Amino acid sequence: MTKKPLLAVTIGDPSGIGPEVVAKSLQDQSIYEILRPVLIGTVSVAENALKTIGSDDQVVGIDSASEAKCEPGTIEVLSPGDWEGTAFPVGKHDAGSGAASHLWVEEAAKMCMAGQVEGMVTAPVNKESWHMGGSKDTGHMEVFKRLSGSDYVATMLVSGPMRCMHLSTHKSLGEAVKYVTTDNIMTATRLTQKMFKEWGFENPRIAIAALNPHASDNGLIGSEEADEISPAIAQAVEEGIEATGPHPADTVFNSAAAGKYDVVVVMYHDQGHIPIKVYGVEKSVTVNLGLPFLRTSVDHGTAFDIAGTGIASEISMIEALKLGAALASKQGLA
């Protein structure tokens, strides 16, 4: 039997729905059959989340991940910093919530890099609250790049058979278009090939999306396909990568959902996020590629408007936990 991986689970912004979706997900006892979760946050926030969802589970504070017993009915929490007992406001931006959630993400990443856990799963944070709390990082990925010294970190969204690997994410549309170069596409494609092979795909089928409508109609609508994307695909094929395209973005995702491709390399944020969220937003999960550790995440925000009500769906968190367990156990994405 494969040893169950030990995963750090950050509870996200304590003013948002993160704590309650984490608490809800851990009511599913099957989670404990595939992984060992250790929460990063505070005991008090975890206890409040359990009250919100009407759970009788107990919360225990621990001093290190190695102490965790990870048994159903008991939630174990590591509480970095001096935030224990803080009464965070619910349902609004807050500097304290931003500073605390930022610290918890940093601590989980450091635990991964120190080998104390085998990966991390993250609940949602709020970028505005991070800024209010003094952070210069715009999101999770910027934290991970800074701490790990990674040159290139990419975001892939997963929802069932639909997988979108993003060439860029947090860039304006104008900057994203400039980023569509042969070198950048090759970097993304090589990383995609490497990770999918590690996850158990013998010969990953990689579709490369076009940037312009109709893949430019042979240059009638833009030149990026001929100048940058097609040369990258040709180079990838020469290197033994099963890459095809440029595929028009209005058709490639239907083919991917039908199983024709293992992953689509998309050219910018919305080109990948929209099809994933239309196809299966509740089950969508984020995976980072290019880090020296495993990180999966829910693919939704802090939802301040429903925080504290107990109605937030835990489906994405459950999927993120399951995918984290599968990848940490080298069982692949399928």
C-alpha atoms as a printed R data frame, in Angstrom:
    type eleno elety resid chain resno       x      y       z
1   ATOM     1    CA   MET     A     1   0.000  0.000   0.000
2   ATOM     2    CA   THR     A     2   1.305  3.446  -0.928
3   ATOM     3    CA   LYS     A     3   2.152  5.555   2.114
4   ATOM     4    CA   LYS     A     4  -0.312  8.386   2.539
5   ATOM     5    CA   PRO     A     5   1.440 11.713   1.847
6   ATOM     6    CA   LEU     A     6   1.622 14.363   4.567
7   ATOM     7    CA   LEU     A     7   0.287 17.642   3.123
8   ATOM     8    CA   ALA     A     8   0.184 21.154   4.574
9   ATOM     9    CA   VAL     A     9  -3.246 22.747   4.077
10  ATOM    10    CA   THR     A    10  -3.358 26.542   4.399
11  ATOM    11    CA   ILE     A    11  -6.744 27.826   5.581
12  ATOM    12    CA   GLY     A    12  -6.602 30.951   3.411
13  ATOM    13    CA   ASP     A    13  -7.920 34.375   4.347
14  ATOM    14    CA   PRO     A    14  -9.639 33.974   7.726
15  ATOM    15    CA   SER     A    15 -12.186 36.620   6.745
16  ATOM    16    CA   GLY     A    16 -13.281 34.584   3.727
17  ATOM    17    CA   ILE     A    17 -14.675 31.132   3.037
18  ATOM    18    CA   GLY     A    18 -11.327 29.343   3.172
19  ATOM    19    CA   PRO     A    19 -11.552 28.062   6.762
20  ATOM    20    CA   GLU     A    20 -15.056 26.688   6.310
21  ATOM    21    CA   VAL     A    21 -14.377 24.932   2.985
22  ATOM    22    CA   VAL     A    22 -11.296 23.327   4.540
23  ATOM    23    CA   ALA     A    23 -13.348 22.254   7.567
24  ATOM    24    CA   LYS     A    24 -16.126 20.940   5.320
25  ATOM    25    CA   SER     A    25 -13.709 18.975   3.156
26  ATOM    26    CA   LEU     A    26 -12.266 17.229   6.209
27  ATOM    27    CA   GLN     A    27 -15.714 15.942   7.133
28  ATOM    28    CA   ASP     A    28 -15.246 13.561   4.207
29  ATOM    29    CA   GLN     A    29 -13.512 10.654   5.915
30  ATOM    30    CA   SER     A    30 -12.308  9.266   2.586
31  ATOM    31    CA   ILE     A    31  -9.801 12.156   2.516
32  ATOM    32    CA   TYR     A    32  -7.958 10.538   5.413
33  ATOM    33    CA   GLU     A    33  -7.676  7.321   3.423
34  ATOM    34    CA   ILE     A    34  -5.459  8.988   0.799
35  ATOM    35    CA   LEU     A    35  -3.534 11.725   2.660
36  ATOM    36    CA   ARG     A    36  -2.535 13.125   6.046
37  ATOM    37    CA   PRO     A    37  -3.629 16.781   6.382
38  ATOM    38    CA   VAL     A    38  -2.012 19.351   8.664
39  ATOM    39    CA   LEU     A    39  -3.691 22.757   8.701
40  ATOM    40    CA   ILE     A    40  -1.658 25.962   8.718
41  ATOM    41    CA   GLY     A    41  -3.582 28.780  10.414
42  ATOM    42    CA   THR     A    42  -4.865 29.131  13.956
43  ATOM    43    CA   VAL     A    43  -6.751 26.807  16.272
44  ATOM    44    CA   SER     A    44  -9.315 29.512  16.984
45  ATOM    45    CA   VAL     A    45 -10.132 30.095  13.305
46  ATOM    46    CA   ALA     A    46 -10.445 26.346  12.722
47  ATOM    47    CA   GLU     A    47 -12.752 26.013  15.745
48  ATOM    48    CA   ASN     A    48 -14.951 28.853  14.489
49  ATOM    49    CA   ALA     A    49 -15.133 27.219  11.072
50  ATOM    50    CA   LEU     A    50 -16.289 23.941  12.620
51  ATOM    51    CA   LYS     A    51 -18.978 25.809  14.561
52  ATOM    52    CA   THR     A    52 -20.093 27.508  11.357
53  ATOM    53    CA   ILE     A    53 -20.651 24.178   9.606
54  ATOM    54    CA   GLY     A    54 -22.091 22.459  12.694
55  ATOM    55    CA   SER     A    55 -19.317 19.913  13.126
56  ATOM    56    CA   ASP     A    56 -18.378 18.200  16.405
57  ATOM    57    CA   ASP     A    57 -14.788 17.591  15.288
58  ATOM    58    CA   GLN     A    58 -12.053 18.579  17.715
59  ATOM    59    CA   VAL     A    59  -9.162 20.953  16.942
60  ATOM    60    CA   VAL     A    60  -5.700 20.325  18.353
61  ATOM    61    CA   GLY     A    61  -2.707 22.636  18.127
62  ATOM    62    CA   ILE     A    62   0.625 21.008  17.298
63  ATOM    63    CA   ASP     A    63   4.185 22.326  17.228
64  ATOM    64    CA   SER     A    64   5.459 20.417  14.182
65  ATOM    65    CA   ALA     A    65   4.044 18.443  11.284
66  ATOM    66    CA   SER     A    66   5.767 15.295  12.538
67  ATOM    67    CA   GLU     A    67   3.476 15.282  15.593
68  ATOM    68    CA   ALA     A    68   0.317 14.970  13.519
69  ATOM    69    CA   LYS     A    69  -1.686 11.758  13.874
70  ATOM    70    CA   CYS     A    70  -4.145 12.752  11.125
71  ATOM    71    CA   GLU     A    71  -7.188 10.835  12.231
72  ATOM    72    CA   PRO     A    72 -10.795 11.588  11.250
73  ATOM    73    CA   GLY     A    73 -12.623 13.673  13.819
74  ATOM    74    CA   THR     A    74  -9.535 15.566  14.967
75  ATOM    75    CA   ILE     A    75  -8.127 18.503  13.015
76  ATOM    76    CA   GLU     A    76  -4.509 19.355  13.752
77  ATOM    77    CA   VAL     A    77  -3.264 22.907  13.285
78  ATOM    78    CA   LEU     A    78   0.150 24.516  13.147
79  ATOM    79    CA   SER     A    79  -0.128 28.157  14.193
80  ATOM    80    CA   PRO     A    80   2.826 30.272  12.986
81  ATOM    81    CA   GLY     A    81   3.350 33.785  14.288
82  ATOM    82    CA   ASP     A    82   1.329 35.578  16.948
83  ATOM    83    CA   TRP     A    83  -2.128 35.303  15.419
84  ATOM    84    CA   GLU     A    84  -3.598 32.658  17.725
85  ATOM    85    CA   GLY     A    85  -6.781 33.955  19.360
86  ATOM    86    CA   THR     A    86  -7.138 36.919  16.984
87  ATOM    87    CA   ALA     A    87 -10.778 37.760  16.253
88  ATOM    88    CA   PHE     A    88 -10.582 38.281  12.498
89  ATOM    89    CA   PRO     A    89 -13.581 40.080  10.955
90  ATOM    90    CA   VAL     A    90 -15.766 37.980   8.700
91  ATOM    91    CA   GLY     A    91 -16.800 38.947   5.202
92  ATOM    92    CA   LYS     A    92 -14.584 41.943   4.459
93  ATOM    93    CA   HIS     A    93 -11.066 43.035   3.605
94  ATOM    94    CA   ASP     A    94  -8.785 43.301   6.602
95  ATOM    95    CA   ALA     A    95  -5.083 44.079   7.024
96  ATOM    96    CA   GLY     A    96  -4.684 41.513   9.786
97  ATOM    97    CA   SER     A    97  -6.347 38.777   7.751
98  ATOM    98    CA   GLY     A    98  -4.063 39.647   4.845
99  ATOM    99    CA   ALA     A    99  -0.891 39.603   6.942
100 ATOM   100    CA   ALA     A   100  -1.827 36.350   8.683
101 ATOM   101    CA   SER     A   101  -2.817 34.464   5.533
102 ATOM   102    CA   HIS     A   102   0.360 35.629   3.809
103 ATOM   103    CA   LEU     A   103   2.463 34.308   6.697
104 ATOM   104    CA   TRP     A   104   0.645 30.957   6.607
105 ATOM   105    CA   VAL     A   105   1.381 30.557   2.890
106 ATOM   106    CA   GLU     A   106   5.053 31.375   3.448
107 ATOM   107    CA   GLU     A   107   5.298 28.919   6.333
108 ATOM   108    CA   ALA     A   108   3.707 26.100   4.325
109 ATOM   109    CA   ALA     A   109   6.112 26.711   1.438
110 ATOM   110    CA   LYS     A   110   9.088 26.643   3.810
111 ATOM   111    CA   MET     A   111   7.834 23.368   5.272
112 ATOM   112    CA   CYS     A   112   7.685 21.918   1.766
113 ATOM   113    CA   MET     A   113  11.216 23.037   0.933
114 ATOM   114    CA   ALA     A   114  12.512 21.675   4.251
115 ATOM   115    CA   GLY     A   115  10.979 18.269   3.533
116 ATOM   116    CA   GLN     A   116   8.673 18.439   6.546
117 ATOM   117    CA   VAL     A   117   5.646 17.791   4.314
118 ATOM   118    CA   GLU     A   118   5.282 16.306   0.836
119 ATOM   119    CA   GLY     A   119   3.325 19.169  -0.644
120 ATOM   120    CA   MET     A   120   0.775 21.845   0.089
121 ATOM   121    CA   VAL     A   121  -2.873 22.577  -0.700
122 ATOM   122    CA   THR     A   122  -4.085 26.158  -0.464
123 ATOM   123    CA   ALA     A   123  -7.427 27.758   0.338
124 ATOM   124    CA   PRO     A   124  -8.140 31.183  -1.215
125 ATOM   125    CA   VAL     A   125  -6.407 34.387  -0.171
126 ATOM   126    CA   ASN     A   126  -7.334 37.952  -1.051
127 ATOM   127    CA   LYS     A   127  -4.801 40.065  -2.934
128 ATOM   128    CA   GLU     A   128  -6.236 43.366  -1.692
129 ATOM   129    CA   SER     A   129  -6.046 42.194   1.918
130 ATOM   130    CA   TRP     A   130  -2.462 41.044   1.353
131 ATOM   131    CA   HIS     A   131  -1.635 44.534   0.125
132 ATOM   132    CA   MET     A   132  -3.386 46.074   3.124
133 ATOM   133    CA   GLY     A   133  -1.330 43.801   5.380
134 ATOM   134    CA   GLY     A   134   1.944 45.016   3.892
135 ATOM   135    CA   SER     A   135   2.702 42.268   1.383
136 ATOM   136    CA   LYS     A   136   4.375 43.117  -1.894
137 ATOM   137    CA   ASP     A   137   3.472 39.703  -3.343
138 ATOM   138    CA   THR     A   138   0.489 39.803  -5.678
139 ATOM   139    CA   GLY     A   139  -0.457 36.156  -5.142
140 ATOM   140    CA   HIS     A   140   0.600 32.670  -4.138
141 ATOM   141    CA   MET     A   141   2.840 32.155  -7.136
142 ATOM   142    CA   GLU     A   142   4.916 35.245  -6.437
143 ATOM   143    CA   VAL     A   143   5.524 34.009  -2.876
144 ATOM   144    CA   PHE     A   144   6.654 30.618  -4.116
145 ATOM   145    CA   LYS     A   145   8.961 32.047  -6.770
146 ATOM   146    CA   ARG     A   146  10.573 34.385  -4.272
147 ATOM   147    CA   LEU     A   147  11.123 31.760  -1.581
148 ATOM   148    CA   SER     A   148  12.282 28.995  -3.904
149 ATOM   149    CA   GLY     A   149  14.292 31.118  -6.322
150 ATOM   150    CA   SER     A   150  12.452 29.466  -9.212
151 ATOM   151    CA   ASP     A   151  12.960 31.260 -12.533
152 ATOM   152    CA   TYR     A   152   9.813 30.039 -14.223
153 ATOM   153    CA   VAL     A   153   6.618 28.965 -12.485
154 ATOM   154    CA   ALA     A   154   3.462 28.284 -14.445
155 ATOM   155    CA   THR     A   155  -0.184 27.738 -13.584
156 ATOM   156    CA   MET     A   156  -2.256 24.833 -14.834
157 ATOM   157    CA   LEU     A   157  -5.987 24.542 -14.225
158 ATOM   158    CA   VAL     A   158  -7.571 21.102 -14.074
159 ATOM   159    CA   SER     A   159 -11.219 20.081 -14.199
160 ATOM   160    CA   GLY     A   160 -11.688 16.416 -15.001
161 ATOM   161    CA   PRO     A   161 -10.137 15.711 -18.422
162 ATOM   162    CA   MET     A   162  -9.779 19.430 -19.197
163 ATOM   163    CA   ARG     A   163  -6.303 20.741 -18.416
164 ATOM   164    CA   CYS     A   164  -5.033 24.201 -19.345
165 ATOM   165    CA   MET     A   165  -1.362 25.083 -18.905
166 ATOM   166    CA   HIS     A   166  -0.959 28.872 -18.977
167 ATOM   167    CA   LEU     A   167   1.874 30.567 -20.814
168 ATOM   168    CA   SER     A   168   1.168 33.623 -18.623
169 ATOM   169    CA   THR     A   169  -1.379 34.541 -15.980
170 ATOM   170    CA   HIS     A   170  -1.179 37.825 -14.094
171 ATOM   171    CA   LYS     A   171  -0.270 40.046 -17.027
172 ATOM   172    CA   SER     A   172  -2.372 42.697 -18.720
173 ATOM   173    CA   LEU     A   173  -3.667 41.568 -22.105
174 ATOM   174    CA   GLY     A   174  -1.199 43.862 -23.850
175 ATOM   175    CA   GLU     A   175   1.728 42.432 -21.892
176 ATOM   176    CA   ALA     A   176   0.452 38.889 -22.371
177 ATOM   177    CA   VAL     A   177   0.490 39.300 -26.157
178 ATOM   178    CA   LYS     A   178   4.101 40.494 -26.026
179 ATOM   179    CA   TYR     A   179   4.945 37.407 -23.970
180 ATOM   180    CA   VAL     A   180   3.893 35.088 -26.817
181 ATOM   181    CA   THR     A   181   7.354 34.276 -28.147
182 ATOM   182    CA   THR     A   182   8.915 31.098 -29.471
183 ATOM   183    CA   ASP     A   183  11.305 30.902 -26.529
184 ATOM   184    CA   ASN     A   184   8.568 31.367 -23.941
185 ATOM   185    CA   ILE     A   185   6.296 28.822 -25.610
186 ATOM   186    CA   MET     A   186   9.151 26.311 -25.703
187 ATOM   187    CA   THR     A   187   9.877 26.859 -22.021
188 ATOM   188    CA   ALA     A   188   6.237 26.195 -21.168
189 ATOM   189    CA   THR     A   189   5.971 23.196 -23.480
190 ATOM   190    CA   ARG     A   190   9.146 21.558 -22.204
191 ATOM   191    CA   LEU     A   191   7.995 21.996 -18.608
192 ATOM   192    CA   THR     A   192   4.584 20.556 -19.472
193 ATOM   193    CA   GLN     A   193   6.210 17.535 -21.111
194 ATOM   194    CA   LYS     A   194   8.516 16.999 -18.124
195 ATOM   195    CA   MET     A   195   5.798 17.197 -15.484
196 ATOM   196    CA   PHE     A   196   3.274 15.052 -17.341
197 ATOM   197    CA   LYS     A   197   5.870 12.327 -17.804
198 ATOM   198    CA   GLU     A   198   6.602 12.474 -14.082
199 ATOM   199    CA   TRP     A   199   2.869 12.138 -13.431
200 ATOM   200    CA   GLY     A   200   2.652  8.958 -15.482
201 ATOM   201    CA   PHE     A   201   1.825 10.058 -19.041
202 ATOM   202    CA   GLU     A   202   4.078  8.030 -21.353
203 ATOM   203    CA   ASN     A   203   3.757 10.415 -24.299
204 ATOM   204    CA   PRO     A   204   1.717 13.495 -23.386
205 ATOM   205    CA   ARG     A   205  -0.469 14.899 -26.161
206 ATOM   206    CA   ILE     A   206   0.041 18.650 -25.969
207 ATOM   207    CA   ALA     A   207  -2.210 21.003 -27.937
208 ATOM   208    CA   ILE     A   208  -0.852 24.525 -28.424
209 ATOM   209    CA   ALA     A   209  -3.601 27.149 -28.657
210 ATOM   210    CA   ALA     A   210  -3.491 29.982 -31.151
211 ATOM   211    CA   LEU     A   211  -3.483 33.580 -29.971
212 ATOM   212    CA   ASN     A   212  -5.595 35.210 -32.689
213 ATOM   213    CA   PRO     A   213  -9.110 34.348 -33.929
214 ATOM   214    CA   HIS     A   214  -9.169 31.389 -36.329
215 ATOM   215    CA   ALA     A   215  -5.427 30.874 -35.674
216 ATOM   216    CA   SER     A   216  -4.935 34.104 -37.701
217 ATOM   217    CA   ASP     A   217  -6.495 32.737 -40.938
218 ATOM   218    CA   ASN     A   218  -3.054 32.344 -42.511
219 ATOM   219    CA   GLY     A   219  -1.919 35.789 -41.438
220 ATOM   220    CA   LEU     A   220  -5.072 37.732 -42.193
221 ATOM   221    CA   ILE     A   221  -5.697 38.325 -38.470
222 ATOM   222    CA   GLY     A   222  -2.315 38.780 -36.873
223 ATOM   223    CA   SER     A   223   1.153 37.305 -37.334
224 ATOM   224    CA   GLU     A   224   1.961 35.671 -33.983
225 ATOM   225    CA   GLU     A   225   0.964 32.202 -35.182
226 ATOM   226    CA   ALA     A   226   3.418 32.258 -38.095
227 ATOM   227    CA   ASP     A   227   6.158 34.236 -36.360
228 ATOM   228    CA   GLU     A   228   6.201 32.702 -32.869
229 ATOM   229    CA   ILE     A   229   3.791 29.833 -32.205
230 ATOM   230    CA   SER     A   230   4.327 27.597 -35.259
231 ATOM   231    CA   PRO     A   231   8.144 27.746 -34.964
232 ATOM   232    CA   ALA     A   232   7.821 26.677 -31.321
233 ATOM   233    CA   ILE     A   233   5.637 23.728 -32.256
234 ATOM   234    CA   ALA     A   234   8.081 22.646 -34.964
235 ATOM   235    CA   GLN     A   235  10.952 22.846 -32.491
236 ATOM   236    CA   ALA     A   236   9.002 20.837 -29.911
237 ATOM   237    CA   VAL     A   237   8.273 18.105 -32.445
238 ATOM   238    CA   GLU     A   238  11.966 17.960 -33.324
239 ATOM   239    CA   GLU     A   239  12.667 17.363 -29.633
240 ATOM   240    CA   GLY     A   240  10.277 14.413 -29.557
241 ATOM   241    CA   ILE     A   241   7.355 16.206 -27.943
242 ATOM   242    CA   GLU     A   242   3.894 15.348 -29.287
243 ATOM   243    CA   ALA     A   243   2.825 18.959 -29.761
244 ATOM   244    CA   THR     A   244   0.241 20.104 -32.306
245 ATOM   245    CA   GLY     A   245  -1.283 23.409 -33.370
246 ATOM   246    CA   PRO     A   246  -1.705 26.296 -33.395
247 ATOM   247    CA   HIS     A   247  -5.295 25.282 -32.646
248 ATOM   248    CA   PRO     A   248  -8.065 27.920 -32.813
249 ATOM   249    CA   ALA     A   249  -9.164 28.655 -29.274
250 ATOM   250    CA   ASP     A   250 -12.851 28.375 -30.157
251 ATOM   251    CA   THR     A   251 -12.516 24.668 -30.997
252 ATOM   252    CA   VAL     A   252  -9.540 23.185 -29.144
253 ATOM   253    CA   PHE     A   253 -11.216 22.976 -25.743
254 ATOM   254    CA   ASN     A   254 -14.099 20.823 -26.968
255 ATOM   255    CA   SER     A   255 -11.506 18.406 -28.325
256 ATOM   256    CA   ALA     A   256  -9.596 18.461 -25.039
257 ATOM   257    CA   ALA     A   257 -12.749 17.771 -23.017
258 ATOM   258    CA   ALA     A   258 -13.446 14.816 -25.317
259 ATOM   259    CA   GLY     A   259 -10.031 13.350 -24.493
260 ATOM   260    CA   LYS     A   260  -8.207 14.107 -27.732
261 ATOM   261    CA   TYR     A   261  -5.445 15.997 -25.897
262 ATOM   262    CA   ASP     A   262  -3.937 15.571 -22.446
263 ATOM   263    CA   VAL     A   263  -3.363 19.289 -21.982
264 ATOM   264    CA   VAL     A   264  -3.776 22.582 -23.825
265 ATOM   265    CA   VAL     A   265  -1.032 25.213 -23.586
266 ATOM   266    CA   VAL     A   266  -2.942 28.499 -23.618
267 ATOM   267    CA   MET     A   267  -1.507 31.902 -24.407
268 ATOM   268    CA   TYR     A   268  -2.941 34.029 -21.581
269 ATOM   269    CA   HIS     A   269  -5.032 34.013 -18.397
270 ATOM   270    CA   ASP     A   270  -8.610 34.201 -19.659
271 ATOM   271    CA   GLN     A   271  -7.990 31.909 -22.616
272 ATOM   272    CA   GLY     A   272  -7.503 29.063 -20.141
273 ATOM   273    CA   HIS     A   273  -9.606 30.153 -17.197
274 ATOM   274    CA   ILE     A   274 -12.833 30.673 -19.122
275 ATOM   275    CA   PRO     A   275 -13.128 27.175 -20.656
276 ATOM   276    CA   ILE     A   276 -12.182 25.516 -17.368
277 ATOM   277    CA   LYS     A   277 -14.766 27.471 -15.420
278 ATOM   278    CA   VAL     A   278 -17.469 26.913 -18.010
279 ATOM   279    CA   TYR     A   279 -16.649 23.207 -18.279
280 ATOM   280    CA   GLY     A   280 -16.567 22.469 -14.544
281 ATOM   281    CA   VAL     A   281 -15.940 25.387 -12.206
282 ATOM   282    CA   GLU     A   282 -16.897 23.549  -9.008
283 ATOM   283    CA   LYS     A   283 -14.299 20.838  -9.552
284 ATOM   284    CA   SER     A   284 -11.562 23.034 -10.984
285 ATOM   285    CA   VAL     A   285  -8.167 22.936  -9.291
286 ATOM   286    CA   THR     A   286  -4.948 24.913  -9.724
287 ATOM   287    CA   VAL     A   287  -1.558 23.181  -9.996
288 ATOM   288    CA   ASN     A   288   1.769 25.007 -10.163
289 ATOM   289    CA   LEU     A   289   4.493 23.701 -12.460
290 ATOM   290    CA   GLY     A   290   8.152 24.665 -12.099
291 ATOM   291    CA   LEU     A   291   8.362 24.736  -8.301
292 ATOM   292    CA   PRO     A   292  10.662 22.448  -6.281
293 ATOM   293    CA   PHE     A   293   7.591 21.265  -4.366
294 ATOM   294    CA   LEU     A   294   3.985 20.253  -5.000
295 ATOM   295    CA   ARG     A   295   1.191 22.795  -4.708
296 ATOM   296    CA   THR     A   296  -2.470 22.411  -5.589
297 ATOM   297    CA   SER     A   297  -5.228 24.880  -4.809
298 ATOM   298    CA   VAL     A   298  -8.903 25.619  -5.017
299 ATOM   299    CA   ASP     A   299  -9.806 27.633  -8.073
300 ATOM   300    CA   HIS     A   300 -12.076 30.197  -6.442
301 ATOM   301    CA   GLY     A   301 -11.824 33.322  -4.345
302 ATOM   302    CA   THR     A   302 -12.567 34.353  -0.777
303 ATOM   303    CA   ALA     A   303 -16.277 35.033  -1.452
304 ATOM   304    CA   PHE     A   304 -16.673 37.575   1.343
305 ATOM   305    CA   ASP     A   305 -20.391 37.888   0.534
306 ATOM   306    CA   ILE     A   306 -21.133 34.379   1.853
307 ATOM   307    CA   ALA     A   307 -18.306 33.963   4.365
308 ATOM   308    CA   GLY     A   308 -19.438 32.737   7.756
309 ATOM   309    CA   THR     A   309 -22.769 31.409   6.486
310 ATOM   310    CA   GLY     A   310 -21.666 27.796   6.040
311 ATOM   311    CA   ILE     A   311 -23.083 27.586   2.516
312 ATOM   312    CA   ALA     A   312 -19.781 27.723   0.593
313 ATOM   313    CA   SER     A   313 -19.123 24.608  -1.483
314 ATOM   314    CA   GLU     A   314 -16.191 22.417  -0.484
315 ATOM   315    CA   ILE     A   315 -16.071 20.550  -3.810
316 ATOM   316    CA   SER     A   316 -13.046 22.402  -5.220
317 ATOM   317    CA   MET     A   317 -11.122 21.938  -1.957
318 ATOM   318    CA   ILE     A   318 -11.889 18.215  -1.944
319 ATOM   319    CA   GLU     A   319 -10.677 17.977  -5.552
320 ATOM   320    CA   ALA     A   320  -7.507 19.934  -4.678
321 ATOM   321    CA   LEU     A   321  -6.812 17.589  -1.765
322 ATOM   322    CA   LYS     A   322  -7.412 14.507  -3.905
323 ATOM   323    CA   LEU     A   323  -5.212 15.781  -6.714
324 ATOM   324    CA   GLY     A   324  -2.499 16.766  -4.242
325 ATOM   325    CA   ALA     A   325  -2.575 13.271  -2.783
326 ATOM   326    CA   ALA     A   326  -2.464 11.636  -6.214
327 ATOM   327    CA   LEU     A   327   0.484 13.731  -7.436
328 ATOM   328    CA   ALA     A   328   2.398 13.356  -4.185
329 ATOM   329    CA   SER     A   329   1.895  9.604  -4.487
330 ATOM   330    CA   LYS     A   330   2.983  9.695  -8.175
331 ATOM   331    CA   GLN     A   331  -0.408  8.384  -9.233
332 ATOM   332    CA   GLY     A   332  -0.911 10.971 -11.966
333 ATOM   333    CA   LEU     A   333  -3.698 13.292 -13.017
334 ATOM   334    CA   ALA     A   334  -6.087 10.770 -14.504
